[in-house]
Structures are given as structure tokens and as C-alpha cells.
Amino acid sequence: MAAAILIPISFFLVVFAITYLHYSTRNKERLALIEKGADASIFVKGKRERPSAVWKILILNLALLLMGIGSGIVIGGFMGNNLNVDWGVAMSGSIFLMAGTGLLVGFFLTKKMDKED
């Protein structure tokens, strides 16, 4: 019984400790740089001026993944019924192949969207 309550508590404490250390260390680093006279623009140096909207990329990749899974089910059903391939092999193989193809297409389209911006 005691172990059942200790696991969530310890998980919460670990997440809290990592978050606290991250923000306190980042704050100390920034204060040290400001004290030495560094320009404040270095804190946003890695960010682009007009990043692509994250939701557009997420929706695109999710849509292509679901389309790949759907087409994999159709291809697997065709292979299982008409080509006498083992049903489990046909379905799992075609689903994973088409889902991977959809994600690969999504990667290239995302890269193309970033170049246009």
C-alpha cells in the first residue's frame, strides 16, 4: 500500500525538481551575462523572426499519417483477400509501410513550407 502512494509522489517530486533546476539555472546564467554587460539579444538569438506555425505542421503530419494508415488498411485488405497473403502480415506490413511513407511525405512538405517562409 505504501509503495502505491510513493510512486506518484516521487514522480511529481522528480518533475518538480527538474523544472526548478532548469529555470533557476537559466535565470542565474542570464543574470551573470547581464552583469558582464552582454547584449540582451542573445537570449532570443536562436528564434527566427517568423517561424512556421506549429499547428500547421502538426495538422499536416497528423493528416498524412492518418491517410497513410487508412491506405495501408486498404492495401492490406486487398493483399489478404486477393493475393492470398497471410492476413496479419499483409495488414501490419502495409499499415507500417504506408504510415512511414505518409510521415516521410510530411517531412518533405514541412521542409518545403519552411523554405517558403
Backbone atoms as SQL, in Angstrom:
CREATE TABLE atoms (id INTEGER PRIMARY KEY, chain TEXT, resi INTEGER, resn TEXT, atom TEXT, x REAL, y REAL, z REAL);
INSERT INTO atoms VALUES
  (1, 'A', 1, 'MET', 'N', 0.816, -1.189, 0.000),
  (2, 'A', 1, 'MET', 'CA', 0.000, 0.000, 0.000),
  (3, 'A', 1, 'MET', 'C', 0.862, 1.258, 0.000),
  (4, 'A', 2, 'ALA', 'N', 1.937, 1.224, 0.766),
  (5, 'A', 2, 'ALA', 'CA', 2.800, 2.402, 0.858),
  (6, 'A', 2, 'ALA', 'C', 3.514, 2.667, -0.464),
  (7, 'A', 3, 'ALA', 'N', 3.861, 1.584, -1.177),
  (8, 'A', 3, 'ALA', 'CA', 4.551, 1.752, -2.456),
  (9, 'A', 3, 'ALA', 'C', 3.623, 2.362, -3.499),
  (10, 'A', 4, 'ALA', 'N', 2.331, 2.088, -3.374),
  (11, 'A', 4, 'ALA', 'CA', 1.376, 2.615, -4.348),
  (12, 'A', 4, 'ALA', 'C', 1.265, 4.133, -4.255),
  (13, 'A', 5, 'ILE', 'N', 1.483, 4.697, -3.078),
  (14, 'A', 5, 'ILE', 'CA', 1.395, 6.153, -2.939),
  (15, 'A', 5, 'ILE', 'C', 2.755, 6.809, -3.148),
  (16, 'A', 6, 'LEU', 'N', 3.825, 6.080, -2.898),
  (17, 'A', 6, 'LEU', 'CA', 5.159, 6.659, -3.037),
  (18, 'A', 6, 'LEU', 'C', 5.550, 6.883, -4.497),
  (19, 'A', 7, 'ILE', 'N', 5.082, 6.057, -5.388),
  (20, 'A', 7, 'ILE', 'CA', 5.455, 6.189, -6.802),
  (21, 'A', 7, 'ILE', 'C', 4.936, 7.494, -7.403),
  (22, 'A', 8, 'PRO', 'N', 3.651, 7.852, -7.279),
  (23, 'A', 8, 'PRO', 'CA', 3.210, 9.145, -7.841),
  (24, 'A', 8, 'PRO', 'C', 3.851, 10.348, -7.157),
  (25, 'A', 9, 'ILE', 'N', 4.051, 10.240, -5.840),
  (26, 'A', 9, 'ILE', 'CA', 4.671, 11.352, -5.124),
  (27, 'A', 9, 'ILE', 'C', 6.104, 11.553, -5.583),
  (28, 'A', 10, 'SER', 'N', 6.849, 10.452, -5.713),
  (29, 'A', 10, 'SER', 'CA', 8.240, 10.583, -6.157),
  (30, 'A', 10, 'SER', 'C', 8.313, 11.066, -7.604),
  (31, 'A', 11, 'PHE', 'N', 7.390, 10.636, -8.450),
  (32, 'A', 11, 'PHE', 'CA', 7.366, 11.115, -9.831),
  (33, 'A', 11, 'PHE', 'C', 7.117, 12.626, -9.869),
  (34, 'A', 12, 'PHE', 'N', 6.164, 13.096, -9.079),
  (35, 'A', 12, 'PHE', 'CA', 5.880, 14.526, -9.016),
  (36, 'A', 12, 'PHE', 'C', 7.094, 15.296, -8.515),
  (37, 'A', 13, 'LEU', 'N', 7.773, 14.779, -7.485),
  (38, 'A', 13, 'LEU', 'CA', 8.951, 15.459, -6.949),
  (39, 'A', 13, 'LEU', 'C', 10.087, 15.527, -7.964),
  (40, 'A', 14, 'VAL', 'N', 10.279, 14.479, -8.734),
  (41, 'A', 14, 'VAL', 'CA', 11.336, 14.482, -9.753),
  (42, 'A', 14, 'VAL', 'C', 11.029, 15.503, -10.843),
  (43, 'A', 15, 'VAL', 'N', 9.793, 15.538, -11.311),
  (44, 'A', 15, 'VAL', 'CA', 9.417, 16.514, -12.341),
  (45, 'A', 15, 'VAL', 'C', 9.564, 17.931, -11.812),
  (46, 'A', 16, 'PHE', 'N', 9.140, 18.161, -10.581),
  (47, 'A', 16, 'PHE', 'CA', 9.262, 19.483, -9.982),
  (48, 'A', 16, 'PHE', 'C', 10.734, 19.883, -9.842),
  (49, 'A', 17, 'ALA', 'N', 11.579, 18.952, -9.394),
  (50, 'A', 17, 'ALA', 'CA', 12.997, 19.265, -9.194),
  (51, 'A', 17, 'ALA', 'C', 13.684, 19.589, -10.518),
  (52, 'A', 18, 'ILE', 'N', 13.380, 18.843, -11.552),
  (53, 'A', 18, 'ILE', 'CA', 14.000, 19.108, -12.862),
  (54, 'A', 18, 'ILE', 'C', 13.544, 20.464, -13.395),
  (55, 'A', 19, 'THR', 'N', 12.263, 20.769, -13.271),
  (56, 'A', 19, 'THR', 'CA', 11.757, 22.060, -13.728),
  (57, 'A', 19, 'THR', 'C', 12.366, 23.208, -12.939),
  (58, 'A', 20, 'TYR', 'N', 12.450, 23.050, -11.622),
  (59, 'A', 20, 'TYR', 'CA', 13.025, 24.092, -10.782),
  (60, 'A', 20, 'TYR', 'C', 14.498, 24.328, -11.124),
  (61, 'A', 21, 'LEU', 'N', 15.258, 23.257, -11.285),
  (62, 'A', 21, 'LEU', 'CA', 16.676, 23.406, -11.629),
  (63, 'A', 21, 'LEU', 'C', 16.858, 24.066, -12.995),
  (64, 'A', 22, 'HIS', 'N', 16.006, 23.716, -13.938),
  (65, 'A', 22, 'HIS', 'CA', 16.121, 24.301, -15.277),
  (66, 'A', 22, 'HIS', 'C', 15.916, 25.814, -15.222),
  (67, 'A', 23, 'TYR', 'N', 14.832, 26.243, -14.589),
  (68, 'A', 23, 'TYR', 'CA', 14.538, 27.678, -14.566),
  (69, 'A', 23, 'TYR', 'C', 15.492, 28.465, -13.672),
  (70, 'A', 24, 'SER', 'N', 15.894, 27.908, -12.555),
  (71, 'A', 24, 'SER', 'CA', 16.811, 28.650, -11.686),
  (72, 'A', 24, 'SER', 'C', 18.195, 28.768, -12.324),
  (73, 'A', 25, 'THR', 'N', 18.654, 27.716, -12.987),
  (74, 'A', 25, 'THR', 'CA', 19.951, 27.774, -13.658),
  (75, 'A', 25, 'THR', 'C', 19.909, 28.751, -14.823),
  (76, 'A', 26, 'ARG', 'N', 18.831, 28.730, -15.580),
  (77, 'A', 26, 'ARG', 'CA', 18.708, 29.652, -16.707),
  (78, 'A', 26, 'ARG', 'C', 18.692, 31.096, -16.216),
  (79, 'A', 27, 'ASN', 'N', 18.003, 31.346, -15.108),
  (80, 'A', 27, 'ASN', 'CA', 17.946, 32.694, -14.554),
  (81, 'A', 27, 'ASN', 'C', 19.333, 33.146, -14.085),
  (82, 'A', 28, 'LYS', 'N', 20.074, 32.269, -13.418),
  (83, 'A', 28, 'LYS', 'CA', 21.408, 32.617, -12.941),
  (84, 'A', 28, 'LYS', 'C', 22.360, 32.901, -14.103),
  (85, 'A', 29, 'GLU', 'N', 22.264, 32.103, -15.159),
  (86, 'A', 29, 'GLU', 'CA', 23.116, 32.338, -16.334),
  (87, 'A', 29, 'GLU', 'C', 22.812, 33.688, -16.970),
  (88, 'A', 30, 'ARG', 'N', 21.542, 33.998, -17.088),
  (89, 'A', 30, 'ARG', 'CA', 21.165, 35.272, -17.704),
  (90, 'A', 30, 'ARG', 'C', 21.595, 36.455, -16.848),
  (91, 'A', 31, 'LEU', 'N', 21.443, 36.338, -15.540),
  (92, 'A', 31, 'LEU', 'CA', 21.880, 37.426, -14.655),
  (93, 'A', 31, 'LEU', 'C', 23.394, 37.617, -14.730),
  (94, 'A', 32, 'ALA', 'N', 24.144, 36.529, -14.812),
  (95, 'A', 32, 'ALA', 'CA', 25.595, 36.640, -14.923),
  (96, 'A', 32, 'ALA', 'C', 25.994, 37.307, -16.241),
  (97, 'A', 33, 'LEU', 'N', 25.307, 36.980, -17.325),
  (98, 'A', 33, 'LEU', 'CA', 25.619, 37.606, -18.607),
  (99, 'A', 33, 'LEU', 'C', 25.261, 39.095, -18.599),
  (100, 'A', 34, 'ILE', 'N', 24.166, 39.444, -17.962),
  (101, 'A', 34, 'ILE', 'CA', 23.778, 40.851, -17.894),
  (102, 'A', 34, 'ILE', 'C', 24.780, 41.640, -17.047),
  (103, 'A', 35, 'GLU', 'N', 25.258, 41.036, -15.963),
  (104, 'A', 35, 'GLU', 'CA', 26.238, 41.719, -15.112),
  (105, 'A', 35, 'GLU', 'C', 27.547, 41.977, -15.856),
  (106, 'A', 36, 'LYS', 'N', 27.903, 41.085, -16.774),
  (107, 'A', 36, 'LYS', 'CA', 29.136, 41.260, -17.535),
  (108, 'A', 36, 'LYS', 'C', 28.947, 42.213, -18.706),
  (109, 'A', 37, 'GLY', 'N', 27.732, 42.659, -18.941),
  (110, 'A', 37, 'GLY', 'CA', 27.478, 43.638, -19.996),
  (111, 'A', 37, 'GLY', 'C', 27.135, 43.037, -21.336),
  (112, 'A', 38, 'ALA', 'N', 26.718, 41.791, -21.379),
  (113, 'A', 38, 'ALA', 'CA', 26.349, 41.161, -22.644),
  (114, 'A', 38, 'ALA', 'C', 25.033, 41.752, -23.149),
  (115, 'A', 39, 'ASP', 'N', 24.868, 41.745, -24.453),
  (116, 'A', 39, 'ASP', 'CA', 23.655, 42.269, -25.066),
  (117, 'A', 39, 'ASP', 'C', 22.491, 41.326, -24.783),
  (118, 'A', 40, 'ALA', 'N', 21.316, 41.858, -24.534),
  (119, 'A', 40, 'ALA', 'CA', 20.145, 41.042, -24.205),
  (120, 'A', 40, 'ALA', 'C', 19.595, 40.297, -25.411),
  (121, 'A', 41, 'SER', 'N', 20.028, 40.646, -26.608),
  (122, 'A', 41, 'SER', 'CA', 19.509, 39.980, -27.796),
  (123, 'A', 41, 'SER', 'C', 20.007, 38.544, -27.910),
  (124, 'A', 42, 'ILE', 'N', 21.015, 38.150, -27.138),
  (125, 'A', 42, 'ILE', 'CA', 21.494, 36.775, -27.240),
  (126, 'A', 42, 'ILE', 'C', 20.501, 35.785, -26.648),
  (127, 'A', 43, 'PHE', 'N', 19.543, 36.261, -25.855),
  (128, 'A', 43, 'PHE', 'CA', 18.566, 35.354, -25.275),
  (129, 'A', 43, 'PHE', 'C', 17.543, 34.892, -26.303),
  (130, 'A', 44, 'VAL', 'N', 17.335, 35.640, -27.347),
  (131, 'A', 44, 'VAL', 'CA', 16.389, 35.268, -28.394),
  (132, 'A', 44, 'VAL', 'C', 17.105, 35.031, -29.717),
  (133, 'A', 45, 'LYS', 'N', 18.404, 34.767, -29.655),
  (134, 'A', 45, 'LYS', 'CA', 19.201, 34.627, -30.868),
  (135, 'A', 45, 'LYS', 'C', 18.786, 33.417, -31.699),
  (136, 'A', 46, 'GLY', 'N', 18.412, 32.311, -31.058),
  (137, 'A', 46, 'GLY', 'CA', 18.057, 31.100, -31.778),
  (138, 'A', 46, 'GLY', 'C', 16.685, 31.139, -32.410),
  (139, 'A', 47, 'LYS', 'N', 15.843, 32.051, -32.003),
  (140, 'A', 47, 'LYS', 'CA', 14.486, 32.116, -32.526),
  (141, 'A', 47, 'LYS', 'C', 14.459, 32.909, -33.826),
  (142, 'A', 48, 'ARG', 'N', 13.661, 32.403, -34.766),
  (143, 'A', 48, 'ARG', 'CA', 13.515, 33.120, -36.025),
  (144, 'A', 48, 'ARG', 'C', 12.480, 34.216, -35.873),
  (145, 'A', 49, 'GLU', 'N', 12.515, 35.171, -36.806),
  (146, 'A', 49, 'GLU', 'CA', 11.551, 36.259, -36.731),
  (147, 'A', 49, 'GLU', 'C', 10.132, 35.795, -37.038),
  (148, 'A', 50, 'ARG', 'N', 9.979, 34.917, -38.039),
  (149, 'A', 50, 'ARG', 'CA', 8.650, 34.443, -38.426),
  (150, 'A', 50, 'ARG', 'C', 8.651, 32.927, -38.535),
  (151, 'A', 51, 'PRO', 'N', 8.561, 32.231, -37.425),
  (152, 'A', 51, 'PRO', 'CA', 8.577, 30.768, -37.519),
  (153, 'A', 51, 'PRO', 'C', 7.268, 30.252, -38.111),
  (154, 'A', 52, 'SER', 'N', 7.344, 29.108, -38.754),
  (155, 'A', 52, 'SER', 'CA', 6.123, 28.492, -39.280),
  (156, 'A', 52, 'SER', 'C', 5.222, 28.130, -38.119),
  (157, 'A', 53, 'ALA', 'N', 3.958, 28.240, -38.336),
  (158, 'A', 53, 'ALA', 'CA', 3.007, 27.923, -37.278),
  (159, 'A', 53, 'ALA', 'C', 3.110, 26.434, -36.947),
  (160, 'A', 54, 'VAL', 'N', 3.271, 26.145, -35.687),
  (161, 'A', 54, 'VAL', 'CA', 3.446, 24.763, -35.248),
  (162, 'A', 54, 'VAL', 'C', 2.176, 23.965, -35.516),
  (163, 'A', 55, 'TRP', 'N', 1.035, 24.597, -35.378),
  (164, 'A', 55, 'TRP', 'CA', -0.207, 23.862, -35.567),
  (165, 'A', 55, 'TRP', 'C', -0.383, 23.433, -37.016),
  (166, 'A', 56, 'LYS', 'N', 0.131, 24.245, -37.967),
  (167, 'A', 56, 'LYS', 'CA', 0.031, 23.851, -39.379),
  (168, 'A', 56, 'LYS', 'C', 0.853, 22.601, -39.642),
  (169, 'A', 57, 'ILE', 'N', 2.049, 22.560, -39.084),
  (170, 'A', 57, 'ILE', 'CA', 2.930, 21.411, -39.281),
  (171, 'A', 57, 'ILE', 'C', 2.345, 20.179, -38.601),
  (172, 'A', 58, 'LEU', 'N', 1.794, 20.350, -37.405),
  (173, 'A', 58, 'LEU', 'CA', 1.206, 19.236, -36.676),
  (174, 'A', 58, 'LEU', 'C', 0.003, 18.670, -37.416),
  (175, 'A', 59, 'ILE', 'N', -0.865, 19.542, -37.897),
  (176, 'A', 59, 'ILE', 'CA', -2.056, 19.088, -38.631),
  (177, 'A', 59, 'ILE', 'C', -1.653, 18.386, -39.924),
  (178, 'A', 60, 'LEU', 'N', -0.668, 18.937, -40.625),
  (179, 'A', 60, 'LEU', 'CA', -0.215, 18.326, -41.875),
  (180, 'A', 60, 'LEU', 'C', 0.327, 16.928, -41.630),
  (181, 'A', 61, 'ASN', 'N', 1.214, 16.785, -40.641),
  (182, 'A', 61, 'ASN', 'CA', 1.808, 15.477, -40.374),
  (183, 'A', 61, 'ASN', 'C', 0.780, 14.489, -39.847),
  (184, 'A', 62, 'LEU', 'N', -0.146, 14.946, -39.007),
  (185, 'A', 62, 'LEU', 'CA', -1.178, 14.058, -38.496),
  (186, 'A', 62, 'LEU', 'C', -2.106, 13.598, -39.612),
  (187, 'A', 63, 'ALA', 'N', -2.472, 14.510, -40.502),
  (188, 'A', 63, 'ALA', 'CA', -3.350, 14.144, -41.619),
  (189, 'A', 63, 'ALA', 'C', -2.673, 13.133, -42.538),
  (190, 'A', 64, 'LEU', 'N', -1.404, 13.364, -42.837),
  (191, 'A', 64, 'LEU', 'CA', -0.696, 12.427, -43.708),
  (192, 'A', 64, 'LEU', 'C', -0.486, 11.078, -43.033),
  (193, 'A', 65, 'LEU', 'N', -0.269, 11.083, -41.731),
  (194, 'A', 65, 'LEU', 'CA', -0.132, 9.820, -41.010),
  (195, 'A', 65, 'LEU', 'C', -1.431, 9.031, -41.046),
  (196, 'A', 66, 'LEU', 'N', -2.554, 9.696, -40.784),
  (197, 'A', 66, 'LEU', 'CA', -3.847, 9.004, -40.804),
  (198, 'A', 66, 'LEU', 'C', -4.211, 8.532, -42.211),
  (199, 'A', 67, 'MET', 'N', -3.867, 9.334, -43.226),
  (200, 'A', 67, 'MET', 'CA', -4.111, 8.898, -44.602),
  (201, 'A', 67, 'MET', 'C', -3.254, 7.687, -44.939),
  (202, 'A', 68, 'GLY', 'N', -2.031, 7.671, -44.449),
  (203, 'A', 68, 'GLY', 'CA', -1.162, 6.518, -44.674),
  (204, 'A', 68, 'GLY', 'C', -1.693, 5.270, -43.993),
  (205, 'A', 69, 'ILE', 'N', -2.195, 5.416, -42.766),
  (206, 'A', 69, 'ILE', 'CA', -2.756, 4.256, -42.064),
  (207, 'A', 69, 'ILE', 'C', -4.002, 3.745, -42.792),
  (208, 'A', 70, 'GLY', 'N', -4.845, 4.667, -43.242),
  (209, 'A', 70, 'GLY', 'CA', -6.042, 4.261, -43.980),
  (210, 'A', 70, 'GLY', 'C', -5.720, 3.548, -45.276),
  (211, 'A', 71, 'SER', 'N', -4.770, 4.098, -46.024),
  (212, 'A', 71, 'SER', 'CA', -4.400, 3.422, -47.276),
  (213, 'A', 71, 'SER', 'C', -3.688, 2.108, -46.991),
  (214, 'A', 72, 'GLY', 'N', -2.968, 2.010, -45.880),
  (215, 'A', 72, 'GLY', 'CA', -2.339, 0.742, -45.509),
  (216, 'A', 72, 'GLY', 'C', -3.366, -0.325, -45.192),
  (217, 'A', 73, 'ILE', 'N', -4.468, 0.062, -44.547),
  (218, 'A', 73, 'ILE', 'CA', -5.544, -0.892, -44.265),
  (219, 'A', 73, 'ILE', 'C', -6.179, -1.374, -45.561),
  (220, 'A', 74, 'VAL', 'N', -6.395, -0.455, -46.497),
  (221, 'A', 74, 'VAL', 'CA', -6.988, -0.831, -47.786),
  (222, 'A', 74, 'VAL', 'C', -6.055, -1.767, -48.549),
  (223, 'A', 75, 'ILE', 'N', -4.772, -1.424, -48.608),
  (224, 'A', 75, 'ILE', 'CA', -3.812, -2.266, -49.330),
  (225, 'A', 75, 'ILE', 'C', -3.665, -3.621, -48.648),
  (226, 'A', 76, 'GLY', 'N', -3.646, -3.623, -47.303),
  (227, 'A', 76, 'GLY', 'CA', -3.549, -4.887, -46.581),
  (228, 'A', 76, 'GLY', 'C', -4.762, -5.769, -46.800),
  (229, 'A', 77, 'GLY', 'N', -5.940, -5.165, -46.830),
  (230, 'A', 77, 'GLY', 'CA', -7.150, -5.932, -47.124),
  (231, 'A', 77, 'GLY', 'C', -7.127, -6.508, -48.519),
  (232, 'A', 78, 'PHE', 'N', -6.656, -5.727, -49.480),
  (233, 'A', 78, 'PHE', 'CA', -6.546, -6.216, -50.857),
  (234, 'A', 78, 'PHE', 'C', -5.559, -7.372, -50.945),
  (235, 'A', 79, 'MET', 'N', -4.414, -7.216, -50.289),
  (236, 'A', 79, 'MET', 'CA', -3.408, -8.281, -50.324),
  (237, 'A', 79, 'MET', 'C', -3.895, -9.535, -49.608),
  (238, 'A', 80, 'GLY', 'N', -4.618, -9.352, -48.501),
  (239, 'A', 80, 'GLY', 'CA', -5.107, -10.509, -47.756),
  (240, 'A', 80, 'GLY', 'C', -6.199, -11.264, -48.490),
  (241, 'A', 81, 'ASN', 'N', -7.072, -10.557, -49.181),
  (242, 'A', 81, 'ASN', 'CA', -8.190, -11.218, -49.855),
  (243, 'A', 81, 'ASN', 'C', -7.840, -11.710, -51.254),
  (244, 'A', 82, 'ASN', 'N', -7.153, -10.912, -52.027),
  (245, 'A', 82, 'ASN', 'CA', -6.948, -11.237, -53.439),
  (246, 'A', 82, 'ASN', 'C', -5.622, -11.917, -53.735),
  (247, 'A', 83, 'LEU', 'N', -4.589, -11.626, -52.993),
  (248, 'A', 83, 'LEU', 'CA', -3.268, -12.173, -53.297),
  (249, 'A', 83, 'LEU', 'C', -2.879, -13.331, -52.386),
  (250, 'A', 84, 'ASN', 'N', -3.789, -13.752, -51.531),
  (251, 'A', 84, 'ASN', 'CA', -3.588, -14.877, -50.622),
  (252, 'A', 84, 'ASN', 'C', -2.348, -14.727, -49.743),
  (253, 'A', 85, 'VAL', 'N', -2.095, -13.509, -49.305),
  (254, 'A', 85, 'VAL', 'CA', -1.021, -13.249, -48.346),
  (255, 'A', 85, 'VAL', 'C', -1.608, -13.426, -46.959),
  (256, 'A', 86, 'ASP', 'N', -0.790, -13.901, -46.004),
  (257, 'A', 86, 'ASP', 'CA', -1.269, -14.070, -44.635),
  (258, 'A', 86, 'ASP', 'C', -1.850, -12.751, -44.133),
  (259, 'A', 87, 'TRP', 'N', -3.035, -12.821, -43.518),
  (260, 'A', 87, 'TRP', 'CA', -3.783, -11.623, -43.145),
  (261, 'A', 87, 'TRP', 'C', -2.991, -10.729, -42.194),
  (262, 'A', 88, 'GLY', 'N', -2.369, -11.289, -41.163),
  (263, 'A', 88, 'GLY', 'CA', -1.623, -10.490, -40.189),
  (264, 'A', 88, 'GLY', 'C', -0.414, -9.823, -40.808),
  (265, 'A', 89, 'VAL', 'N', 0.287, -10.548, -41.650),
  (266, 'A', 89, 'VAL', 'CA', 1.474, -9.982, -42.306),
  (267, 'A', 89, 'VAL', 'C', 1.074, -8.888, -43.286),
  (268, 'A', 90, 'ALA', 'N', 0.019, -9.114, -44.037),
  (269, 'A', 90, 'ALA', 'CA', -0.417, -8.130, -45.030),
  (270, 'A', 90, 'ALA', 'C', -0.870, -6.839, -44.350),
  (271, 'A', 91, 'MET', 'N', -1.657, -6.966, -43.289),
  (272, 'A', 91, 'MET', 'CA', -2.178, -5.771, -42.624),
  (273, 'A', 91, 'MET', 'C', -1.074, -5.000, -41.903),
  (274, 'A', 92, 'SER', 'N', -0.311, -5.679, -41.066),
  (275, 'A', 92, 'SER', 'CA', 0.703, -4.959, -40.291),
  (276, 'A', 92, 'SER', 'C', 1.789, -4.385, -41.191),
  (277, 'A', 93, 'GLY', 'N', 2.219, -5.150, -42.151),
  (278, 'A', 93, 'GLY', 'CA', 3.266, -4.654, -43.049),
  (279, 'A', 93, 'GLY', 'C', 2.831, -3.460, -43.869),
  (280, 'A', 94, 'SER', 'N', 1.637, -3.531, -44.434),
  (281, 'A', 94, 'SER', 'CA', 1.178, -2.420, -45.274),
  (282, 'A', 94, 'SER', 'C', 0.828, -1.189, -44.440),
  (283, 'A', 95, 'ILE', 'N', 0.301, -1.378, -43.236),
  (284, 'A', 95, 'ILE', 'CA', -0.012, -0.219, -42.387),
  (285, 'A', 95, 'ILE', 'C', 1.259, 0.515, -42.009),
  (286, 'A', 96, 'PHE', 'N', 2.277, -0.219, -41.533),
  (287, 'A', 96, 'PHE', 'CA', 3.522, 0.438, -41.147),
  (288, 'A', 96, 'PHE', 'C', 4.233, 1.067, -42.343),
  (289, 'A', 97, 'LEU', 'N', 4.195, 0.395, -43.483),
  (290, 'A', 97, 'LEU', 'CA', 4.848, 0.936, -44.680),
  (291, 'A', 97, 'LEU', 'C', 4.175, 2.228, -45.133),
  (292, 'A', 98, 'MET', 'N', 2.865, 2.241, -45.185),
  (293, 'A', 98, 'MET', 'CA', 2.162, 3.429, -45.659),
  (294, 'A', 98, 'MET', 'C', 2.181, 4.555, -44.626),
  (295, 'A', 99, 'ALA', 'N', 2.156, 4.219, -43.324),
  (296, 'A', 99, 'ALA', 'CA', 2.263, 5.260, -42.299),
  (297, 'A', 99, 'ALA', 'C', 3.637, 5.917, -42.358),
  (298, 'A', 100, 'GLY', 'N', 4.678, 5.125, -42.549),
  (299, 'A', 100, 'GLY', 'CA', 6.021, 5.684, -42.699),
  (300, 'A', 100, 'GLY', 'C', 6.147, 6.532, -43.946),
  (301, 'A', 101, 'THR', 'N', 5.521, 6.106, -45.014),
  (302, 'A', 101, 'THR', 'CA', 5.537, 6.888, -46.247),
  (303, 'A', 101, 'THR', 'C', 4.824, 8.221, -46.044),
  (304, 'A', 102, 'GLY', 'N', 3.703, 8.194, -45.334),
  (305, 'A', 102, 'GLY', 'CA', 2.983, 9.434, -45.045),
  (306, 'A', 102, 'GLY', 'C', 3.807, 10.402, -44.211),
  (307, 'A', 103, 'LEU', 'N', 4.521, 9.880, -43.201),
  (308, 'A', 103, 'LEU', 'CA', 5.369, 10.743, -42.382),
  (309, 'A', 103, 'LEU', 'C', 6.552, 11.285, -43.183),
  (310, 'A', 104, 'LEU', 'N', 7.085, 10.483, -44.091),
  (311, 'A', 104, 'LEU', 'CA', 8.187, 10.957, -44.937),
  (312, 'A', 104, 'LEU', 'C', 7.713, 12.079, -45.864),
  (313, 'A', 105, 'VAL', 'N', 6.553, 11.917, -46.444),
  (314, 'A', 105, 'VAL', 'CA', 5.981, 12.974, -47.281),
  (315, 'A', 105, 'VAL', 'C', 5.734, 14.225, -46.448),
  (316, 'A', 106, 'GLY', 'N', 5.253, 14.043, -45.222),
  (317, 'A', 106, 'GLY', 'CA', 5.031, 15.177, -44.326),
  (318, 'A', 106, 'GLY', 'C', 6.314, 15.906, -43.996),
  (319, 'A', 107, 'PHE', 'N', 7.398, 15.161, -43.822),
  (320, 'A', 107, 'PHE', 'CA', 8.694, 15.782, -43.551),
  (321, 'A', 107, 'PHE', 'C', 9.127, 16.664, -44.722),
  (322, 'A', 108, 'PHE', 'N', 9.010, 16.151, -45.932),
  (323, 'A', 108, 'PHE', 'CA', 9.426, 16.937, -47.094),
  (324, 'A', 108, 'PHE', 'C', 8.522, 18.139, -47.328),
  (325, 'A', 109, 'LEU', 'N', 7.224, 17.990, -47.084),
  (326, 'A', 109, 'LEU', 'CA', 6.321, 19.131, -47.232),
  (327, 'A', 109, 'LEU', 'C', 6.582, 20.189, -46.169),
  (328, 'A', 110, 'THR', 'N', 6.916, 19.759, -44.950),
  (329, 'A', 110, 'THR', 'CA', 7.246, 20.708, -43.882),
  (330, 'A', 110, 'THR', 'C', 8.518, 21.467, -44.218),
  (331, 'A', 111, 'LYS', 'N', 9.503, 20.756, -44.758),
  (332, 'A', 111, 'LYS', 'CA', 10.744, 21.409, -45.169),
  (333, 'A', 111, 'LYS', 'C', 10.483, 22.422, -46.283),
  (334, 'A', 112, 'LYS', 'N', 9.585, 22.076, -47.192),
  (335, 'A', 112, 'LYS', 'CA', 9.236, 22.993, -48.279),
  (336, 'A', 112, 'LYS', 'C', 8.504, 24.226, -47.736),
  (337, 'A', 113, 'MET', 'N', 7.628, 24.019, -46.734),
  (338, 'A', 113, 'MET', 'CA', 6.916, 25.147, -46.131),
  (339, 'A', 113, 'MET', 'C', 7.887, 26.092, -45.422),
  (340, 'A', 114, 'ASP', 'N', 8.900, 25.546, -44.773),
  (341, 'A', 114, 'ASP', 'CA', 9.885, 26.379, -44.068),
  (342, 'A', 114, 'ASP', 'C', 10.702, 27.204, -45.048),
  (343, 'A', 115, 'LYS', 'N', 11.018, 26.628, -46.213),
  (344, 'A', 115, 'LYS', 'CA', 11.785, 27.397, -47.205),
  (345, 'A', 115, 'LYS', 'C', 10.979, 28.542, -47.793),
  (346, 'A', 116, 'GLU', 'N', 9.666, 28.354, -47.926),
  (347, 'A', 116, 'GLU', 'CA', 8.813, 29.397, -48.485),
  (348, 'A', 116, 'GLU', 'C', 8.650, 30.562, -47.542),
  (349, 'A', 117, 'ASP', 'N', 8.706, 30.308, -46.239),
  (350, 'A', 117, 'ASP', 'CA', 8.564, 31.396, -45.253),
  (351, 'A', 117, 'ASP', 'C', 9.820, 32.137, -45.159);
